[in-house]
Amino acid sequence: MVPNLDLILLAFLHGSFISCILLLVIFLTLICLLLAFSIALFSIVLIDSYHIFSLVSLYFGTLRANVEMGFAIGVFTLMHFMVNAALDSKPLVEGMVASFRLKAQHVMHQIKAFMLAKLTHQL
């Protein structure tokens, strides 16, 4: 038989145990590195998304302000045209009012004449 077989077997088991411990340490180290990399990547994504959304919100804030200014300019332009139209149509409206006033006075004179005729007819 092989001399010192028990010592060779003991050395083999000792080496296997140490290599198993080293593989376990390396595996845990790689898992920790992967976890650290994932956390760092996630934090970078969060920070970048915060900056991107803040830039986008600034863009939308500027866009909203531009739309509000355009709406105000449109209202002022519409008011300008409406005032000009009202001022241009003022003689037409005044003519219509004068015509209505003449018709109303004519009707009032006819009513007075009818009332006077009715009053004189009763006497």
C-alpha distance (Angstrom), angle and dihedral (degrees) to the residues before:
residue distance angle dihedral
M1 . . .
V2 3.77 . .
P3 3.79 112.4 .
N4 3.83 116.7 -124.9
L5 3.81 92.8 12.9
D6 3.77 90.3 151.8
L7 3.82 91.5 56.8
I8 3.80 91.7 48.5
L9 3.81 90.4 49.7
L10 3.81 90.8 47.7
A11 3.84 90.8 50.5
F12 3.82 90.0 48.5
L13 3.82 92.3 50.7
H14 3.82 91.2 45.4
G15 3.83 91.0 50.9
S16 3.81 91.8 46.7
F17 3.80 90.9 50.5
I18 3.81 92.5 49.9
S19 3.82 92.4 46.2
C20 3.82 90.0 49.0
I21 3.82 90.6 51.1
L22 3.83 90.3 47.6
L23 3.83 91.6 49.0
L24 3.81 89.9 49.6
V25 3.82 91.0 50.1
I26 3.82 91.2 47.7
F27 3.83 90.9 47.8
L28 3.84 92.0 49.8
T29 3.81 90.3 46.3
L30 3.81 91.0 52.2
I31 3.81 91.1 47.9
C32 3.82 90.2 50.3
L33 3.81 90.7 48.7
L34 3.81 90.8 48.8
L35 3.80 90.8 48.6
A36 3.82 91.6 48.0
F37 3.80 90.5 48.1
S38 3.82 90.8 49.7
I39 3.81 92.8 48.8
A40 3.82 91.3 47.4
L41 3.80 91.7 48.0
F42 3.80 91.8 47.8
S43 3.82 91.6 49.4
I44 3.81 91.1 48.6
V45 3.81 89.7 50.4
L46 3.81 90.6 49.8
I47 3.80 93.4 48.1
D48 3.81 92.4 46.3
S49 3.78 92.3 46.3
Y50 3.81 89.5 50.9
H51 3.81 90.3 52.9
I52 3.80 92.1 44.1
F53 3.80 92.3 49.6
S54 3.80 91.3 46.3
L55 3.81 89.8 52.3
V56 3.81 90.5 46.1
S57 3.80 90.6 48.4
L58 3.81 89.5 50.6
Y59 3.81 88.5 51.1
F60 3.81 91.8 49.0
G61 3.82 90.2 45.9
T62 3.80 89.4 53.6
L63 3.80 90.6 45.0
R64 3.81 91.1 50.3
A65 3.81 91.1 49.7
N66 3.81 90.5 49.7
V67 3.81 91.6 49.8
E68 3.81 90.9 49.4
M69 3.80 90.9 49.6
G70 3.81 90.7 48.3
F71 3.81 90.1 50.2
A72 3.82 91.0 50.0
I73 3.81 91.5 48.5
G74 3.81 89.5 48.9
V75 3.81 91.2 51.2
F76 3.81 91.5 48.9
T77 3.81 91.1 48.4
L78 3.81 91.1 48.6
M79 3.81 90.8 48.8
H80 3.82 89.9 49.8
F81 3.81 91.4 53.9
M82 3.81 92.3 43.9
V83 3.82 92.4 51.1
N84 3.80 90.4 48.5
A85 3.81 90.6 48.8
A86 3.81 91.3 48.6
L87 3.80 91.9 48.7
D88 3.80 91.5 47.5
S89 3.80 92.8 48.1
K90 3.82 93.7 46.2
P91 3.83 94.3 94.6
L92 3.80 89.5 49.1
V93 3.81 91.3 50.3
E94 3.80 91.5 45.1
G95 3.81 89.0 51.0
M96 3.80 90.8 50.4
V97 3.83 90.6 48.5
A98 3.81 91.2 48.6
S99 3.82 90.6 49.3
F100 3.82 90.5 48.7
R101 3.81 90.1 47.9
L102 3.82 91.1 52.0
K103 3.80 91.2 48.8
A104 3.80 90.9 47.7
Q105 3.82 91.2 49.4
H106 3.81 89.7 48.5
V107 3.82 90.4 51.2
M108 3.82 91.0 47.0
H109 3.84 90.3 51.1
Q110 3.80 90.0 50.4
I111 3.82 90.8 49.2
K112 3.81 90.6 49.0
A113 3.79 90.5 47.9
F114 3.80 90.9 49.0
M115 3.82 91.5 48.3
L116 3.81 90.9 47.2
A117 3.81 91.2 48.3
K118 3.78 90.6 48.2
L119 3.81 91.1 48.0
T120 3.79 93.0 48.8
H121 3.78 91.2 45.4
Q122 3.80 90.6 55.5
L123 3.79 92.9 52.9
